[in-house]
């Protein structure tokens, strides 16, 4: 074999090896290795609400539980006594502000809701497996200007935010971010 052919084969072999080593990042449900293997049961008690927004802690907690149930193989319980690890959350702030106005009436036409929370995952032995004290999520919602058909959109916006919050939180926990 010529040296030129050998070098081309070596380069092709290295490229093939690099392609095999670099996966696309996709994996099957429950196969991520962010949490220790002994964690099989998670407790998700209702988050603490330090805001004046009614019911936001329940909406976020339910979304997190739903996300764990649909995306992972963990069994989710409410009591920390029965769990291998506990997900604790605190809603720090909920803000709603207008971001766009109707040019004819001067009323707000679009609002922005922002939720800030802190979340931790603690193992039964007290080890902190995950902690983020500044999770911030935002979503826009439409505000109807017609009094006859007025529908408060902030609730559905908080539901969308809760789903996004839960999706991101569970991904962070599973991937050890």
N, C-alpha and C positions, 0 to 999 in steps of 0.2 A: 504494500500500500504506500501511496505517496504521502509525504508529510502534510500536504495541503488537504487531502481527503481525511486524514486522521484528525486534523484540527477542526474540520467542518463537522465530522461525526461527534467530536468532543463538545463542540458548541451546541449541536442539536441535542445531545444527551443532557447537557446542563439545562437547556431551555425546557426540555421535557420534564426533568426532575423538578425544576422551579415551578412549572405549571401544576405538577402533581402535589407539591407541598403547599401551594397557595390555593386553598379552597375558596369557594364562593361565599362562605359565611353562613349559609343556610343550614339548618339542622331540624331534626324532628322534635315534636312537642315533648318537653320534659327531659331533653338530652343535654341541656346546657349545664355547665359545671360551676356556676357561680356560687352555689351554696354547698356546704359540706354534705356528704352522702348520708349522714345520720339524720339529717333533717327531712322528715317525711310528713309531719303534721305541723301545720302553721296555725297559730291563733291570730285572729284579726279582730281585736276588740274595737268597739266604736271609737272613732277618733275624738279627741278633745276639741271643743270649739271655743276659741278665745275671741270670737267676734260677736257682733250683734246680729249676724245673719242667721235667721231661723233655719234649722234642719240641714245646713250645709255639711255638717260632720257625718250625718247619716247617709246622705247621697254619696259622698266620697268613699265611706267605708263599704257601702253596698257595691259600688263600682269596683273597688279593689278585690273584694271577695269574688265577685262575678268573673273578673279577669283571671284570678288564680284558678277558679274552677274550670274555666273554658280553655285556658292555655297550658296548664301544668297538671302534673299527676299528684300534687300535694293535696292532702286532705286538709280542709280548712274548718277550724272550730272557733268558737267565741271565747272559750275559757283558756287562759294561759296555763292552768294546771295540767291540761291534757295535751299540751303541745311541746314539740321539740324546739320551736323558735316562735317569737312573738313579734308581729309587725305593729308598731305603735305610731300613731300619727297625731299631729296637732295642727289645726287650722289656725294660722296666725292672723291672716287678714283676708277680707273679701271686699273688693272695691268695684264700684260701677260708675262709669263716667261717660258722658256723651263725647263722641268723636266726630260726628258729622251732623250738620243742621240742614233743615229744609229751607231753601232760599225764599220761598213764598211766605211761609208762616213764621220762620225764625225758631221753630221748635226743633228739638233734637230728633234726628231720624235714625241714627245708628249709635249704639252704645258699646262700650268695652267693659267686660267683667274680668277682673284679675283676682286669682286666688293664690295666696302664698301659704305654704305649709312646711312643717318639718316632719320627717319620717325616719324611724330607725327599725332595724331588725336585730333582735337580741336572742342569742342561743339560750337554752335552758341553763347552761353553766355560767351565764352572765357575759359571755364574749359578745362584743358588738360586731355583727356580721356586715352591717350596712348602716350608714348614717348620712343623711342630707338635711341640713337645717334651713335650706332656702330653695325649696321647690316652688317655682313660679309658673303658673299657667294662665293664659289669656285667651279670650274668645270674643268675637263681635256678635252683636245681635241687632235685629231691626226693631225700631220703635214705630208703631203705627200712629199716624197723626189724625186718623179719622176716629172721632169719639164713638160713633156707633159700632165700629168694628175693632175697637181697641183690644188688643190681646197682649198681655204682659209676656214678653219674650225672654225675660231674664231667667226664669225657671228652666226652660229648655236649653238656654245657653249654659246654665250651670250643669245640667245633665250632660251636655256635650263635653264641657270641661272635665267633669268627673270621669267620663270614659277615657278621655285623652290622658288625664292624670294617672288613672289606673294602668293604662296600657304602658305608659312611660315608666312608671314606678316598677311594675312587674318585670319589664325588660331590664331595667337597671339592676334589680335584685338578682335575676337569673344570670345576667352576664357579668356580675360583680363590678359594676361601674361605680 
